[in-house]
Every structure is written in C-alpha cells, then in structure tokens.
Amino acid sequence: SQFGDFIAESSTFPTAPPSPSPDHKPNQPRKEDLEAFQRTINQLAKVEAHLKQNKEDTKLVQQLASFMKGARKITPIQSISDQFDRLQPLRTWLFWLPVMCLKQNGVSPSALIVIAHYYTAAILMERLFPEIGAAYFGSLSIGPVEEIARRLLSINVSGSLDGDVQTPLLHVVPGLVTH
C-alpha cells in the first residue's frame, strides 16, 4: 500500500538490521573496521594534545578515549545483552553531550570537534557491533558529523578563527561516510 511505502521511505532507522535470534553467532570485526577503530583512538590523542595546547578542557576527550579503549574488551563471546549494556554510556552521551557541550562552550570549533568524535565513535560501534542494535548509531550520526565538518570548514575558510582548525578537522570524517 502507499501508506506502507511511505513508512518504509521515512523510517528513521533504514540501515538497522533485524534483531538477532538468541542462538545467533556474532561476526568477527573486519580488519578495516579494527584499523578505523585504532585510527580514531590515535586521533583522540591528537585532539587531546590540541586542546591542551590551547588550554582547553580535555575531560570529554579523555572520557571518550577511555570508553573506546574499554570497548576493545567487548568480545563476540559475551552475550548480546552484555555487549548492549557495555555500550550504554555512549548512547547516553550521544543524547546529552552535544547539547551540554554547546551550551557550555558555544559553537566553538573545539566543542564541535569533540562532539564530532563522539559521533565518530558511534559510527565505529555500529561497524564493530552490528548484532546488538547499534545500527541506529550510524543513521543518526553521519548527518551531524557532516554538518559539523561543513561548519568547521566554513569557520576556517571565513578566517573568523585565530589558529588552525584544519589539523584536527582533517581527521574527523575520513572513511566514515563510506562505511
């Protein structure tokens, strides 16, 4: 029916796979996903150094780096329920952190970069743990990362910023949109 087609086209979670059955055997992460994961952890260290150099708060970046390093301990042999629970902090942060960060820091380039990295982590979690319902992360995270990249480029091009946003910006989006 036309109503069914409309619902299918306007679905918020078009990429979400069906829920796995209880006897489902999870897939092992792909090599390129693990490499993207490691690049993101390395990039978080660069963002932290950039923030320290500019005498800005690094707490949110350190929090995310700690979460990402802990996510390495999530294994396919853990139950789907345990894996889902281990990702709960990220879901909570994605809901509250962008608003809180922008409220505290305004639309500063550093705040946008930090927020983009949280969304990047969400996209990676979708790639690494598709069986546990993380698929909605990607469909809800790519748009904000792209918008943040556009805003940062606009700030950089307009010259309304002292300093260089280009260095941390270069590593915010690569490889994510193509996942």
LUMPA-817176 format. One line per 5 residues: number of its first residue (from 0); for each residue x, y, z of C-alpha. Coordinates in steps of 0.25 Angstrom, whole numbers. Layout:
REM residues N
NUM) X,Y,Z; ...
REM end
This chain:
REM residues 179
0) 0,0,0; 4,15,-1; 4,16,14; 14,5,15; 23,10,5
5) 22,24,12; 26,18,25; 38,10,19; 43,22,12; 42,31,24
10) 48,21,34; 58,27,44; 66,14,44; 67,10,30; 80,3,32
15) 76,-5,44; 77,-20,42; 67,-29,49; 69,-33,63; 78,-46,64
20) 72,-58,69; 77,-64,83; 85,-74,76; 92,-64,67; 107,-65,66
25) 113,-51,64; 122,-48,53; 137,-44,55; 140,-30,53; 147,-27,39
30) 161,-23,38; 157,-9,32; 148,-7,44; 158,-10,54; 168,-1,47
35) 158,10,47; 156,8,62; 171,9,64; 172,22,56; 160,28,64
40) 168,25,77; 180,31,71; 173,43,67; 167,45,80; 181,46,86
45) 184,57,75; 171,65,79; 174,64,94; 188,70,91; 182,81,82
50) 172,84,94; 183,84,104; 192,93,95; 180,103,94; 178,102,109
55) 164,96,107; 157,85,115; 161,71,111; 151,63,120; 141,60,110
60) 152,55,100; 159,47,111; 145,41,115; 143,36,101; 157,31,99
65) 155,23,112; 142,17,107; 148,14,93; 159,6,100; 149,-1,108
70) 141,-5,96; 153,-13,91; 149,-23,103; 135,-25,97; 136,-39,91
75) 127,-47,82; 127,-58,93; 120,-48,102; 105,-49,102; 98,-39,93
80) 91,-33,105; 105,-31,112; 110,-25,99; 98,-16,98; 100,-11,113
85) 114,-8,111; 110,2,100; 100,9,109; 110,21,113; 111,24,98
90) 96,24,96; 95,33,108; 106,43,103; 100,44,89; 87,48,95
95) 92,58,105; 106,62,102; 105,71,89; 95,80,96; 103,81,109
100) 116,83,101; 110,94,92; 103,101,104; 116,102,112; 125,105,100
105) 116,111,90; 119,107,76; 134,107,77; 142,99,67; 148,91,79
110) 134,88,84; 129,83,70; 142,75,68; 139,68,82; 125,65,78
115) 129,60,64; 138,50,71; 126,45,79; 118,43,67; 130,36,60
120) 131,26,72; 116,23,70; 118,20,55; 130,11,59; 122,4,69
125) 111,1,58; 122,-5,50; 128,-13,61; 115,-18,67; 104,-19,57
130) 98,-30,64; 94,-22,77; 85,-12,71; 96,-2,69; 91,1,55
135) 83,13,58; 96,20,62; 101,21,48; 88,26,42; 87,37,54
140) 102,40,54; 106,42,40; 97,55,38; 103,62,50; 117,59,46
145) 115,64,32; 109,77,38; 120,79,48; 130,77,36; 123,88,28
150) 122,97,39; 137,96,43; 141,97,28; 132,110,28; 139,115,40
155) 153,112,34; 150,118,21; 144,131,26; 156,133,34; 148,136,47
160) 157,128,55; 171,131,61; 179,118,59; 178,105,51; 165,97,52
165) 170,89,39; 179,80,47; 168,73,56; 158,75,45; 165,66,35
170) 163,54,43; 149,56,48; 142,50,36; 151,41,27; 146,28,24
175) 133,29,31; 123,33,21; 128,22,12; 125,11,22
REM end
